[in-house]
Amino acid sequence: IAYPEAKLDQAAIPDFAQGAMENTGLVTYRETLLLMDDALATFAERLDVAETIAHELAHMWFGDLVTMRWWNGIWLNEAFATFMSYLCVDAMEPDWRVFDVFQRIRANAFEIDALETTRPIEYPVHSPNDASGMFDTLTYTKGGAVLRMLEQWLGRDRFRDGIRRYLRAHAYANTETHDLWDAIGEETGEPVRRIMDAWIFQPGYPAIAVHRDGDLIRFEQKRFSPSHPDDPTTWPVPLIVRQVWAGGEQVDRVLIEREGLQIPLVSEDPVVIGNAGGAAFVRVFYDDELRARLTARASTDLTPAERQCLVDDAWASVVAGDASASSFIDLVAGFAQETDPSVWQAIVAGLAWCDRFVEGAARERLRDFVRNLVRPALERLGWEGRPEDRDLDRELRGDLIRALGILGDDAETQATAREAESRSRTGADVEPSVAAAAVDVVAFAGGPDDYERFRASAKDAATPQEHDRYLYALTRFRDKDLFERTLRATTTDEIRAQDTPFVLARAQVNRDLGPRAWRFVRERWDDLLGRIAPSNAIALAGGIRTLTDPDLVADVQAFFEEHDIPQNHLMLLQALERQRVFAALRQRAAPELTERFGG
């Protein structure tokens, strides 16, 4: 289906509240999502630009050529544009493995969709505020993820043919969700509407329990809802199951219904992957035998996407209270030879939460653990680029430098990062991923002179990406006076209004000074709302989930009882519930981690 318009222009706008907007024939962007020097940008920065452009161009078909009938169906626009953007970039750059990157983004949707305050992807819209609230992670990311799940289960060609039928049948018209499922179902002969209605109109998602029963593998499902463990909701779950053994591999596409399913075990000791490729929007938990085999052979028999799922599901069990933080530490200790950035990002995300729950000697021993885990991986890659490096190797190099220099508080890494940042800032040829990571590490360990240089570098940056690196790094400084200067700058022209709420959200995440950032937001709430776009107001609560001290929790919760964000009311309730969830995790994990690392 050809591009449906006469022209297509793309324009960057210096101060733009949104990331981009799919105006027919003239797409507008934030500068950082369109303007880029390819030689100076990191893999993540290049992917952001490529994915955003592809997302907006996808809207020319999904949203502009075919438009939802009413705002309840906005996911038909946004979820499709999200899914198609990754599909297009994957076709353009298969070595980027962008769906592994999407899985890391999907982890946030998993976290939100496990809350009591979650919602279905589609629900009734009765007011402008209802419509505004639809532009969230559940619409974009969960919506895109369930489309990916269906595409992988049906097969790419059959799914594509169904989408073509949908677009041709409804070009220049309006649709409801059932129009999409009916078109794909008619093309494939599969019960698509029955399967997918459950995923669109029910909140939440299932946890799949996989266990061995003699010569069979049994699959059972239950909603993953820590606050309501007896919730009876079920889904028709389109699942791809992979079994790997010495003699080969078998892949089965199955549908897990309410009553569960069993399939034959292909050999005596296969590795069973209950969500092959991480394609389904589910968490998977195994019995002891299958889990032990899975972890023992993870590096040889699991794909990076599957290893990422293993780590992420393990951390979800900790957050839910079903597993100890120590069990997560034990699991990731076996990943010292890991080579994939998405898996390392999942590991570091869990360890960073653990770091928030310990102090003093226990924290220093946790840092020892991080250093011993991460340093060998960085030594294998080295700080200098190699001729054989792929984009993912370069991305991993930067991730490991951050993990070692910040989470591990490693003095040697901090010193080397300082040299790299100085060389990059003065025009030397430094690999972009190293240069970007060095900025973050220097800020974490830096003082007044570094702060002044970083402010100047943000102001005089040669590219939008360099500007953002130095701007957001200002929130990592741990000197109270310097941190206070960053907070005050958000109310002046030194920081553009489009960036203000996101700088303050990053500041709230600062492990040591985040509480001060929260107090700043609370004290200047009305002034900040007057400065930023209403659609970005929810970002002012973007970091509160990390503020888990009981007094802070009480303060934040009480404040928002009196200060609603009506255009993002449900998102605010979710942010507040996430804070309570992680505060409860702190109460459970802090004594346990202190005992483990305090001796």
C-alpha positions as CSV (number, residue, x, y, z in Angstrom):
1,I,0.0,0.0,0.0
2,A,1.7,3.1,-1.2
3,Y,2.3,6.3,0.8
4,P,-1.1,7.9,0.7
5,E,-0.2,11.6,0.6
6,A,1.4,14.0,-2.0
7,K,4.4,15.0,0.1
8,L,6.3,14.3,3.4
9,D,8.4,16.9,5.1
10,Q,10.0,16.6,8.5
11,A,10.9,19.5,10.8
12,A,12.7,19.9,14.1
13,I,11.3,22.4,16.6
14,P,13.6,23.9,19.3
15,D,11.1,23.8,22.2
16,F,8.5,21.1,21.6
17,A,6.5,19.4,24.4
18,Q,6.1,16.1,22.7
19,G,8.6,13.8,21.2
20,A,7.1,14.1,17.7
21,M,3.7,14.7,16.0
22,E,2.5,12.9,12.9
23,N,0.9,15.8,11.1
24,T,-0.1,14.6,7.6
25,G,2.7,15.5,5.2
26,L,4.6,17.5,7.8
27,V,5.9,15.6,10.8
28,T,7.4,17.7,13.7
29,Y,10.0,16.5,16.1
30,R,12.1,17.5,19.1
31,E,15.5,18.3,17.8
32,T,17.2,15.4,19.5
33,L,14.8,12.9,17.7
34,L,15.6,14.1,14.2
35,L,18.9,16.1,14.0
36,M,21.9,13.9,14.6
37,D,25.6,13.5,13.7
38,D,25.8,9.8,13.0
39,A,29.5,9.7,13.8
40,L,29.1,11.2,17.3
41,A,25.9,9.5,18.4
42,T,25.7,6.3,20.5
43,F,23.8,3.3,19.4
44,A,20.9,4.2,21.7
45,E,20.7,7.7,20.4
46,R,20.7,6.5,16.7
47,L,18.1,4.0,17.6
48,D,15.9,6.7,19.2
49,V,16.1,8.7,16.0
50,A,15.4,5.8,13.7
51,E,12.6,4.4,15.8
52,T,10.9,7.8,16.3
53,I,11.0,8.6,12.5
54,A,9.6,5.2,11.7
55,H,6.9,5.6,14.3
56,E,5.7,8.9,12.9
57,L,5.9,7.6,9.3
58,A,3.9,4.5,10.3
59,H,1.1,6.9,11.5
60,M,0.6,7.9,7.8
61,W,-1.1,4.5,7.5
62,F,-2.1,3.7,11.1
63,G,-3.9,6.8,12.2
64,D,-4.0,9.0,9.1
65,L,-5.1,6.6,6.3
66,V,-7.1,4.5,8.7
67,T,-8.3,6.3,11.9
68,M,-9.9,5.0,15.1
69,R,-13.6,5.8,15.4
70,W,-13.3,7.3,18.9
71,W,-10.6,7.9,21.5
72,N,-11.1,4.6,23.2
73,G,-9.4,3.1,20.1
74,I,-6.3,5.3,20.2
75,W,-4.2,2.2,20.7
76,L,-5.0,1.3,17.0
77,N,-2.9,4.3,16.1
78,E,-0.2,4.3,18.8
79,A,0.4,0.6,19.4
80,F,0.6,-0.1,15.7
81,A,3.0,2.8,15.2
82,T,5.1,1.5,18.0
83,F,5.2,-2.1,16.7
84,M,5.7,-1.1,13.1
85,S,8.6,1.3,14.0
86,Y,10.5,-1.6,15.5
87,L,9.6,-3.9,12.7
88,C,10.9,-1.4,10.2
89,V,14.1,-0.6,12.0
90,D,14.7,-4.4,12.4
91,A,14.4,-4.8,8.7
92,M,16.8,-1.9,8.1
93,E,19.4,-2.9,10.8
94,P,18.9,-6.6,11.7
95,D,22.2,-6.6,13.7
96,W,20.7,-4.1,16.1
97,R,18.2,-6.8,17.4
98,V,15.8,-4.0,18.2
99,F,13.1,-6.3,19.6
100,D,15.6,-7.1,22.4
101,V,15.7,-3.4,23.1
102,F,11.9,-3.3,23.0
103,Q,11.8,-6.0,25.7
104,R,13.7,-3.7,28.1
105,I,11.1,-1.0,27.4
106,R,8.3,-3.6,27.8
107,A,9.6,-4.3,31.4
108,N,8.1,-1.0,32.4
109,A,4.7,-2.0,31.0
110,F,4.9,-5.3,32.9
111,E,5.5,-3.4,36.1
112,I,2.5,-1.0,35.6
113,D,0.2,-3.8,34.3
114,A,0.8,-5.8,37.5
115,L,-0.7,-3.0,39.6
116,E,-4.1,-2.8,41.1
117,T,-4.5,0.6,39.3
118,T,-3.8,-0.8,35.9
119,R,-6.4,-0.6,33.1
120,P,-7.3,-2.4,29.9
121,I,-5.5,-1.3,26.7
122,E,-9.0,-0.1,25.5
123,Y,-11.6,1.4,27.8
124,P,-14.4,3.9,27.6
125,V,-13.5,7.6,27.0
126,H,-16.0,10.2,28.1
127,S,-14.0,13.4,28.5
128,P,-10.9,15.2,27.2
129,N,-9.0,14.1,30.4
130,D,-10.0,10.5,29.7
131,A,-8.5,10.8,26.2
132,S,-5.3,12.4,27.5
133,G,-4.9,9.6,29.9
134,M,-4.8,7.1,27.1
135,F,-1.4,8.3,25.9
136,D,0.6,6.1,28.3
137,T,2.8,3.0,28.5
138,L,-0.2,0.6,28.3
139,T,-1.3,2.1,25.0
140,Y,2.1,2.4,23.4
141,T,4.2,-0.4,24.9
142,K,1.7,-3.1,26.0
143,G,-0.3,-2.5,22.9
144,G,2.8,-2.8,20.7
145,A,3.8,-5.9,22.7
146,V,0.6,-7.8,22.2
147,L,0.8,-7.1,18.5
148,R,4.3,-8.5,18.5
149,M,3.0,-11.5,20.3
150,L,0.3,-12.1,17.7
151,E,2.6,-11.6,14.8
152,Q,5.2,-14.1,16.1
153,W,2.5,-16.7,16.9
154,L,0.8,-16.4,13.5
155,G,4.0,-15.9,11.5
156,R,5.2,-12.7,9.9
157,D,3.7,-13.3,6.5
158,R,0.2,-14.3,7.6
159,F,0.1,-11.4,10.0
160,R,1.3,-8.9,7.3
161,D,-1.4,-10.2,4.9
162,G,-4.1,-9.6,7.5
163,I,-2.9,-6.1,8.1
164,R,-3.0,-5.4,4.4
165,R,-6.6,-6.6,4.3
166,Y,-7.4,-4.3,7.2
167,L,-5.8,-1.2,5.6
168,R,-7.4,-1.8,2.2
169,A,-10.9,-2.5,3.6
170,H,-10.9,0.7,5.8
171,A,-8.7,3.2,3.9
172,Y,-9.9,6.8,4.5
173,A,-12.4,5.5,7.1
174,N,-12.8,4.9,10.8
175,T,-12.5,1.6,12.6
176,E,-13.1,-0.2,15.9
177,T,-10.8,-2.8,17.4
178,H,-12.9,-5.7,16.1
179,D,-12.4,-4.5,12.5
180,L,-8.7,-5.3,12.9
181,W,-9.1,-8.7,14.5
182,D,-11.8,-9.7,12.0
183,A,-9.5,-8.8,9.0
184,I,-6.6,-10.8,10.4
185,G,-8.9,-13.7,11.3
186,E,-10.4,-13.8,7.9
187,E,-7.0,-13.8,6.3
188,T,-5.5,-16.5,8.5
189,G,-8.4,-18.7,9.5
190,E,-7.4,-18.3,13.2
191,P,-9.7,-17.3,16.1
192,V,-8.0,-13.9,16.3
193,R,-10.9,-11.9,17.7
194,R,-11.6,-14.4,20.5
195,I,-7.9,-14.5,21.4
196,M,-7.1,-10.8,21.2
197,D,-10.3,-9.3,22.7
198,A,-9.1,-10.7,26.1
199,W,-5.8,-8.9,25.8
200,I,-7.3,-5.6,24.7
201,F,-10.4,-5.4,27.0
202,Q,-9.0,-7.1,30.2
203,P,-6.3,-5.5,32.4
204,G,-3.2,-7.3,33.5
205,Y,-1.4,-10.4,32.1
206,P,-0.8,-14.0,33.0
207,A,2.1,-15.7,34.7
208,I,2.6,-19.1,33.1
209,A,3.7,-21.9,35.4
210,V,5.8,-24.6,33.6
211,H,6.5,-27.9,35.3
212,R,7.4,-31.4,34.4
213,D,4.9,-34.2,34.9
214,G,6.5,-37.5,33.9
215,D,7.0,-37.4,30.1
216,L,4.9,-34.3,29.8
217,I,5.4,-30.5,30.2
218,R,2.4,-28.9,31.9
219,F,1.5,-25.3,31.4
220,E,-0.9,-23.4,33.8
221,Q,-1.8,-19.8,33.9
222,K,-2.8,-17.3,36.6
223,R,-2.9,-13.5,36.6
224,F,0.3,-11.9,37.8
225,S,-1.2,-9.6,40.4
226,P,0.6,-9.4,43.7
227,S,-2.1,-7.4,45.3
228,H,-4.8,-9.9,44.3
229,P,-3.2,-13.3,44.2
230,D,-6.5,-15.1,43.8
231,D,-7.7,-13.1,40.8
232,P,-9.5,-15.6,38.5
233,T,-8.8,-13.8,35.2
234,T,-7.4,-15.9,32.4
235,W,-6.5,-15.3,28.8
236,P,-6.2,-17.4,25.6
237,V,-2.4,-17.2,25.6
238,P,-0.6,-17.6,22.2
239,L,2.7,-19.0,23.2
240,I,5.8,-20.3,21.4
241,V,7.5,-23.1,23.3
242,R,11.1,-24.2,22.5
243,Q,12.8,-27.4,23.7
244,V,16.5,-27.8,23.2
245,W,18.5,-31.0,23.7
246,A,21.7,-32.6,22.4
247,G,20.0,-33.9,19.3
248,G,18.3,-30.7,18.2
249,E,15.4,-28.3,18.9
250,Q,11.7,-28.4,18.7
251,V,9.4,-25.4,18.5
252,D,5.7,-25.6,19.2
253,R,3.1,-22.8,18.7
254,V,0.4,-23.5,21.3
255,L,-2.6,-21.8,22.8
256,I,-2.9,-21.9,26.6
257,E,-6.6,-21.7,27.6
258,R,-8.1,-21.5,31.1
259,E,-7.7,-25.2,31.8
260,G,-4.0,-25.2,30.9
261,L,-2.1,-27.4,28.4
262,Q,0.4,-30.2,28.3
263,I,2.8,-31.2,25.5
264,P,5.2,-34.1,25.3
265,L,8.8,-33.8,26.6
266,V,11.1,-34.4,23.7
267,S,13.9,-36.0,25.6
268,E,14.9,-36.9,29.2
269,D,16.7,-33.6,29.9
270,P,15.8,-30.8,27.5
271,V,16.0,-27.1,28.2
272,V,12.4,-25.9,28.1
273,I,11.9,-22.3,27.2
274,G,8.3,-21.5,27.9
275,N,8.3,-18.1,26.1
276,A,10.6,-18.6,23.1
277,G,12.2,-15.4,22.0
278,G,10.3,-13.5,24.7
279,A,7.5,-13.0,22.2
280,A,4.5,-13.3,24.5
281,F,3.4,-10.6,27.0
282,V,3.6,-13.0,30.0
283,R,5.9,-13.9,32.8
284,V,7.1,-17.5,33.0
285,F,8.0,-19.4,36.2
286,Y,9.5,-23.0,36.2
287,D,9.6,-25.8,38.6
288,D,13.0,-26.4,40.3
289,E,14.2,-29.1,37.9
290,L,13.4,-27.1,34.7
291,R,14.7,-23.8,36.2
292,A,18.0,-25.4,37.3
293,R,18.5,-26.8,33.8
294,L,17.6,-23.4,32.2
295,T,20.0,-21.4,34.3
296,A,22.8,-23.9,33.9
297,R,22.6,-23.8,30.1
298,A,21.5,-20.2,29.7
299,S,24.6,-19.1,28.0
300,T,24.6,-21.9,25.4
301,D,20.9,-22.7,24.8
302,L,19.0,-19.4,25.4
303,T,18.9,-16.4,23.1
304,P,19.7,-13.0,24.5
305,A,15.9,-12.2,24.6
306,E,15.3,-15.4,26.5
307,R,18.1,-14.7,29.0
308,Q,16.7,-11.2,29.5
309,C,13.3,-12.7,30.3
310,L,14.9,-15.1,32.8
311,V,16.5,-12.2,34.7
312,D,13.5,-9.8,34.4
313,D,11.0,-12.5,35.6
314,A,13.3,-13.3,38.5
315,W,13.4,-9.6,39.6
316,A,9.6,-9.4,39.2
317,S,9.3,-12.3,41.7
318,V,11.4,-10.3,44.2
319,V,9.2,-7.2,43.8
320,A,6.1,-9.3,44.2
321,G,7.3,-10.8,47.4
322,D,7.5,-14.3,45.9
323,A,11.3,-14.5,46.0
324,S,14.1,-13.0,48.1
325,A,16.5,-10.4,46.9
326,S,19.3,-12.8,47.6
327,S,17.9,-15.2,45.1
328,F,18.2,-12.5,42.5
329,I,21.8,-11.9,43.6
330,D,22.6,-15.6,43.3
331,L,21.0,-15.8,39.8
332,V,22.9,-12.8,38.3
333,A,26.2,-14.0,39.9
334,G,26.1,-16.7,37.2
335,F,26.0,-14.1,34.3
336,A,29.6,-12.9,34.5
337,Q,30.2,-14.2,31.0
338,E,27.2,-12.4,29.5
339,T,27.8,-10.5,26.3
340,D,24.4,-8.9,25.5
341,P,23.6,-5.3,26.5
342,S,19.9,-5.9,27.0
343,V,20.6,-8.7,29.5
344,W,23.1,-6.6,31.4
345,Q,20.6,-3.8,31.5
346,A,18.1,-6.1,33.2
347,I,20.8,-7.3,35.7
348,V,21.9,-3.8,36.5
349,A,18.4,-2.5,37.0
350,G,17.7,-5.1,39.7
351,L,21.1,-4.5,41.4
352,A,20.5,-0.7,41.4
353,W,17.3,-1.3,43.4
354,C,19.3,-3.4,45.9
355,D,21.8,-0.6,46.2
356,R,19.0,1.7,47.4
357,F,18.2,-0.6,50.3
358,V,21.7,-0.9,52.0
359,E,24.0,1.5,53.7
360,G,27.5,1.6,55.2
361,A,29.6,-1.5,55.2
362,A,26.8,-3.6,53.6
363,R,26.6,-1.1,50.7
364,E,30.3,-1.3,50.2
365,R,30.3,-5.1,50.0
366,L,27.4,-4.9,47.5
367,R,29.6,-2.6,45.5
368,D,32.4,-5.2,45.7
369,F,29.9,-7.8,44.3
370,V,29.1,-5.4,41.4
371,R,32.8,-4.7,40.7
372,N,33.7,-8.4,40.7
373,L,30.7,-9.1,38.4
374,V,31.2,-6.3,35.9
375,R,34.9,-5.7,35.8
376,P,35.8,-8.9,33.9
377,A,33.2,-8.2,31.3
378,L,34.6,-4.7,30.7
379,E,38.1,-6.0,30.6
380,R,37.1,-8.4,27.8
381,L,35.8,-5.5,25.7
382,G,38.3,-2.9,26.7
383,W,37.8,0.9,26.6
384,E,39.0,1.2,23.0
385,G,37.0,0.1,20.0
386,R,38.0,-3.0,18.1
387,P,37.7,-3.5,14.4
388,E,35.3,-6.4,14.9
389,D,33.0,-4.5,17.3
390,R,29.3,-4.5,16.4
391,D,27.0,-1.7,17.5
392,L,25.8,-3.9,20.4
393,D,29.4,-4.3,21.6
394,R,29.8,-0.6,21.7
395,E,26.5,-0.2,23.5
396,L,27.6,-2.8,26.0
397,R,31.0,-1.1,26.6
398,G,29.2,2.1,27.6
399,D,26.7,0.2,29.8
400,L,29.5,-1.6,31.7
401,I,31.5,1.6,32.2
402,R,28.4,3.2,33.8
403,A,27.7,0.1,36.0
404,L,31.3,-0.1,37.2
405,G,31.8,3.6,37.7
406,I,28.5,4.4,39.3
407,L,26.9,1.4,40.8
408,G,30.3,-0.1,41.6
409,D,31.7,3.3,42.6
410,D,35.0,2.0,41.2
411,A,37.8,4.7,41.5
412,E,39.9,3.3,38.6
413,T,36.9,3.4,36.2
414,Q,36.1,7.0,37.4
415,A,39.6,8.1,36.7
416,T,39.6,6.6,33.2
417,A,36.2,8.0,32.5
418,R,37.5,11.5,33.5
419,E,40.2,11.2,30.9
420,A,37.8,10.0,28.2
421,E,35.3,12.8,28.9
422,S,38.0,15.4,28.7
423,R,39.4,14.0,25.4
424,S,35.9,13.8,23.9
425,R,35.0,17.4,25.0
426,T,38.1,18.8,23.5
427,G,37.5,17.1,20.1
428,A,39.5,13.8,20.3
429,D,38.2,10.7,18.7
430,V,36.4,8.9,21.5
431,E,33.9,6.2,20.8
432,P,30.4,7.8,21.3
433,S,29.2,5.1,23.8
434,V,32.3,5.6,25.9
435,A,32.0,9.4,25.7
436,A,28.4,9.3,26.8
437,A,29.1,6.9,29.7
438,A,32.1,8.9,30.8
439,V,29.9,12.0,31.1
440,D,27.6,10.1,33.5
441,V,30.4,8.7,35.6
442,V,32.2,12.0,35.9
443,A,29.0,13.7,37.1
444,F,28.5,11.0,39.7
445,A,32.0,11.4,41.1
446,G,32.4,15.1,40.2
447,G,32.8,18.4,42.0
448,P,32.4,22.1,41.3
449,D,34.8,22.4,38.4
450,D,33.2,19.5,36.6
451,Y,29.8,21.0,37.2
452,E,30.8,24.3,35.6
453,R,32.3,22.5,32.6
454,F,29.1,20.4,32.2
455,R,26.8,23.5,32.3
456,A,28.9,25.1,29.6
457,S,29.0,22.0,27.6
458,A,25.3,21.7,27.6
459,K,24.9,25.3,26.6
460,D,27.5,25.1,23.7
461,A,26.8,21.5,22.6
462,A,27.4,20.8,18.9
463,T,24.5,18.3,18.6
464,P,21.2,17.9,20.4
465,Q,22.4,14.5,21.7
466,E,25.5,16.1,23.3
467,H,23.3,18.8,24.9
468,D,21.0,16.1,26.5
469,R,24.0,14.1,27.8
470,Y,25.4,17.0,29.7
471,L,22.1,18.5,30.7
472,Y,20.7,15.3,32.3
473,A,24.1,14.5,33.8
474,L,23.7,17.5,36.0
475,T,21.2,15.5,38.0
476,R,23.8,12.9,38.9
477,F,26.0,15.2,41.0
478,R,26.0,14.4,44.7
479,D,27.1,17.7,46.1
480,K,24.1,19.3,47.7
481,D,24.9,22.9,46.6
482,L,25.5,21.9,43.0
483,F,22.4,19.8,42.9
484,E,20.4,22.7,44.3
485,R,21.7,24.9,41.4
486,T,20.3,22.3,38.9
487,L,16.9,22.4,40.6
488,R,16.8,26.2,40.5
489,A,17.8,26.2,36.9
490,T,14.6,24.4,35.9
491,T,12.6,27.5,36.7
492,T,14.8,29.7,34.4
493,D,15.5,30.0,30.7
494,E,18.8,28.1,31.3
495,I,16.7,24.9,30.9
496,R,14.1,24.9,28.2
497,A,10.5,24.3,29.3
498,Q,10.3,21.1,27.2
499,D,13.1,19.6,29.4
500,T,12.1,20.9,32.8
501,P,9.8,18.1,34.0
502,F,12.2,15.4,32.7
503,V,15.2,17.0,34.5
504,L,13.3,17.1,37.7
505,A,12.2,13.4,37.3
506,R,15.8,12.4,36.8
507,A,16.8,14.4,39.8
508,Q,14.2,12.6,42.0
509,V,16.0,9.3,41.0
510,N,19.3,10.5,42.4
511,R,20.0,8.0,45.1
512,D,21.4,10.4,47.7
513,L,19.6,13.7,46.9
514,G,16.3,12.6,45.3
515,P,14.4,13.6,48.4
516,R,15.6,17.2,47.9
517,A,14.4,17.1,44.3
518,W,10.9,16.0,45.5
519,R,10.7,18.8,48.1
520,F,11.6,21.3,45.3
521,V,8.8,20.0,43.1
522,R,6.3,20.0,46.0
523,E,7.2,23.6,47.1
524,R,7.0,25.0,43.5
525,W,4.2,22.9,42.2
526,D,2.0,25.7,40.9
527,D,4.9,27.6,39.3
528,L,6.1,24.5,37.6
529,L,2.7,23.6,36.2
530,G,2.5,27.1,34.8
531,R,5.9,26.6,33.0
532,I,5.4,23.3,31.3
533,A,2.9,21.7,28.9
534,P,-0.1,20.1,30.7
535,S,0.7,16.9,28.9
536,N,4.0,16.7,30.6
537,A,2.8,17.4,34.1
538,I,2.8,13.7,35.0
539,A,6.6,13.7,34.5
540,L,6.9,15.8,37.7
541,A,6.0,12.6,39.5
542,G,8.2,10.5,37.3
543,G,10.8,9.6,40.0
544,I,8.7,9.2,43.1
545,R,8.8,5.4,42.9
546,T,12.4,5.5,44.1
547,L,11.6,7.6,47.2
548,T,10.9,4.6,49.5
549,D,11.8,6.0,53.0
550,P,8.6,5.8,55.1
551,D,8.5,9.5,55.8
552,L,8.9,10.4,52.2
553,V,6.2,7.9,51.1
554,A,3.8,9.5,53.5
555,D,4.7,13.0,52.3
556,V,4.3,12.2,48.6
557,Q,1.1,10.3,49.1
558,A,-0.4,13.1,51.2
559,F,0.6,15.8,48.7
560,F,-1.1,14.1,45.8
561,E,-4.3,13.5,47.7
562,E,-4.6,17.3,47.5
563,H,-3.0,17.8,44.1
564,D,-4.5,15.7,41.3
565,I,-3.2,15.7,37.7
566,P,-6.6,15.3,36.1
567,Q,-5.4,14.8,32.5
568,N,-3.2,11.9,33.8
569,H,-5.3,10.9,36.9
570,L,-4.8,7.1,36.4
571,M,-1.1,7.5,35.6
572,L,-0.7,9.4,38.9
573,L,-2.5,6.6,40.8
574,Q,-0.1,4.1,39.2
575,A,2.9,6.2,40.2
576,L,1.7,6.4,43.8
577,E,1.0,2.6,43.9
578,R,4.5,1.9,42.4
579,Q,6.0,4.0,45.2
580,R,4.1,1.9,47.8
581,V,5.2,-1.3,46.1
582,F,8.9,-0.4,46.2
583,A,8.5,0.9,49.8
584,A,7.2,-2.5,50.8
585,L,10.1,-4.1,48.9
586,R,12.5,-2.0,50.9
587,Q,11.0,-3.2,54.1
588,R,11.5,-6.8,53.1
589,A,14.8,-6.5,51.3
590,A,16.8,-4.1,53.4
591,P,17.2,-6.4,56.4
592,E,18.0,-9.4,54.2
593,L,20.6,-7.6,52.1
594,T,22.1,-6.0,55.1
595,E,22.6,-9.4,56.7
596,R,24.0,-10.9,53.5
597,F,26.5,-8.1,52.8
598,G,27.0,-6.7,56.2
599,G,29.1,-9.5,57.7
